Amino acid sequence: MGGDRPSSREQESERAASVRFPSRYFTWHGRGPARPYVSCSLALVLPAAAILAWPSLACELEYDRIAIANGELWRIATCQWTHWSLNHFLWDALVFLSLGTLCERYSRRGFAVCLVASAVLIPLTVWFWLPGMLQFRGLSGIDSALFVLLTVQLAGTKGRSMAAVAICLLAAFVLKTYFEVAFNDTIFVDSHGAFVPVPLAHAVGGAVGLLAALSCLTTRRHEPANVPGASVIGLERRGRCGIGGL
């Protein structure tokens, strides 16, 4: 009644197109009907933008050593969503949104573990290792964690070319971190006169991302090859890692 009914093959093709991520290394393992993808990275960047537009709120949420010593412990979890300037925010937010979205699509569990661990461990490391630093802001440490998380996960794929690219990116990150530690300066953000760079945050973030990635790769190796009700679009069931619900 009222028009031709699409064939089952056409319906399957439409469903595949609706959930396929445009990359040979990132493919959705569909379970059930396709659902709209919701980016947690975007949801986390928006509060940082709101805080930037409200300077008095940023002062209440930043890492302030004296305030934390007086019991304002929430600053440990919120300080990295505060920024010193628009330039500082744009660099951090764009990198976070890009890397975070890719990490989510590869493994939302890995993204969550990396995000929570780096958000807590970076301020704690600053507290214990840099007692002279009274204030601290910025997402760059978490950005470093996500960068290493993504590159190590890509290096664990079957594709040699992608693994080689990932290794080169990791080497570039190590060189960047070494430069920042040696010269106490940043490469991408102009920090002169605005704030003091904290290379330690980038190094700790990178270490957290490495541990999170290794944990995810270990978990994937122990997963069963065939999951009831799961369909893999574009990749083999065994072999290359796809975007799965972990």
N, C-alpha and C positions, 0 to 999 in steps of 0.2 A: 504494500500500500504506500503510494506516494514516493516513487523513486526506486532506483536499484540499490540493493543491499551490498555493501562491500564484502569481498571475499575474505576468508580467514588469513590468506597470505598478505593481502593489502593491509589488514588490520595489524598484523605482526610487524610489517615494515614501518607503518606509522608509529607504532609503539617504540620500535628500536630507534627511530629518528628522534623521538621526543626525549629519550634518556641518554643518548650517546653523547659523550664529551668529545669535542673535536681534537682528539689526539690518540695516537696508536698506543700510548702508554697509560692513558687514563680512561678507563671504560667502566661504566656502571654495571655492577652485578645486580640485575633487577630481581626484586622479590615482590610479587603481587603487581597491582596496577601502578603505572607511572604516576609519580607525584611531583609537584613543583619543588625545585631545589631552593632551600633557604640558606643563605650564607650567614653563618655566625660571625665571620670576620667583619662583614659590613655592620652588623648589629653592635659589634664591639668598638668600631671606629667612630660611630655616631656620638657616643658619650664623650669621647676625647674632643670632638669638634665643639660640643656644647660647653665643655669645661674651658676650652680655649677662649670662647666668646664670653665667659664669665670669670674674670680675673680673680675676684674675691673667693670664688669656689675653688679655683686652682690652688690658692694659698692654703685652703683648708684640707686639700687632698694630696699635696706634694709631699715628698720625703723631707721631713724636717726633723733632724736628729734630736733637738731639744724637746720638741712636741712629742715625739715617740717615746722619749725617756720619761715624759710626764704622763704616759698612759694612752696616747692617741695612736693605738696600734693599727687602726684601719689604714693609716698612711702607707704601711708596707704593701698593701694590696692595691692601693689606688694611685700611688705616685707615678707609675709608668704611663698613666693615661693623662698626665699633665705635661705641658710643654712651655718652653720659654718664649717662643715667637711663632709667627705664622710659617716662616721658612722651616723651622724645626719640626713643626707639626706636619707640614705637607710631605716632607721627605719620609718621616716615620710612618705616617698614615698610608701613603701610597704603597710603600714597601710591605707594610703589614697586610693591607687589603689584597695585594697581588699574591704574596707568598701564602697567606692564610687561606685564601680560596683554593689554591692548588693543593695545599696540605689537607684541607678538609675533604676534597674530592678523592684524594688518594687514600686517606684513612682519617675519619673524623675522630676516632679514639686516639690515634697518635697525636692529632692536632690538639685535642683537649688536654692530654697528659703533658705535652710540651708547653702549652700555654700556662697551665696552672703551676707547673714546677718552676718555670722560668720567672713567672710573675712574683713568686714567693722567694726563690733562692737568690735572685739578683739583688733585691734590696737588703736581704740578710747578709749577703757577702759584702755589700757596701758598708753595712753597719759594723761588721767585725774586722774588715780589712782596711777600710778607709775611715778611721775615727775622726779625721780632720775635716771630712766632707759634711757640711751642715745641711745642704739642700741638694736634691736630686730629682730630675724629671726626665721623661722621654721613653718611647717605645723601642728604641734602637736595640736594646738588649734582647727583647722578645723577638724583634725582627731577625737578629742573628741566630737565635734558636730555631726559628722557623726555616731560615735559609739552610742551615745544616741539616735539619730534619728532612727537608725535601730532597736535597742533593744526595744524601746517604741512601734514602729510599730509592731514588732513581738509579744509584750505583748498584743496588741490589737486584735490578731487573736482568732479564736474559740478554737484552740488546747490548752488544759491545760498544756501539757508537754512543749510546746514551750513557753507559757507564763511564766511558772516557770523558765525555763532556762534564759529567758530575764530578769526576776526580779533579778536572781542571778548575771547576768552580770552587771546590773545597780548597785547592791550593791557593787560589786567589783570595779566598776568605782568610786563610792563615797569614798570607803576606799582608793583607789589609790590617788585620789585628796586630801583627808585629809592628807595622809602621805606626799605628796609633799608640801602642805602648812605648815604642822607642822615642817618638817625637811628641807624645802627649798632645796630639791634634787629631782632628777628624778629616776624612777625605771628601765626603759628599756634602756635609753641612758646614757652613761658615760659622765657626764658633768664636771667632775673635771678638772679644768685648761683650758677647752675649751670654756665654756660659762656659764652664770648664768641662772639657770632654772627659768621659769615664770609660776608657778602654777596657777596664776590668769587667764592666757590665757586658760588653760584647764577647769577651773571652768566656765568661761564665755561661752566657746564653748559648754560645756555640757548643760548649761541653754538654749542656742540658739537651740541646737538639740532637747531638750524637747519641747520647744514652737513650733518648726516646725513640730514635730511628732504629737502633739495634734491638730495642725491646719489641718494636712492631715487627721487624723482620723475623725475629725468633718466634713470635706468636704465629706468624703466617706459615712458617715451616711446619708447625705442629697442627695446623688446621686440617680437617679431612678434605680429601680431594674432591668429593662430591657432596654437596649440601642439598638435602631434599627441598624441592620447591625453588631452587635458585637457578637462574638462567644467566649465561654469560654471553654478551653480545660483542662480537668482533674479535674476541680473544679465546684461546683454548682454556679449558677448565683448569689445566695444570700448566705451569710454566710462568709466564709473565704475571707480575702483580697488577691487579686492577684496582678500581675504587670499590671497596666493599664495606659493608656495614660491620664494623668491629665492635 
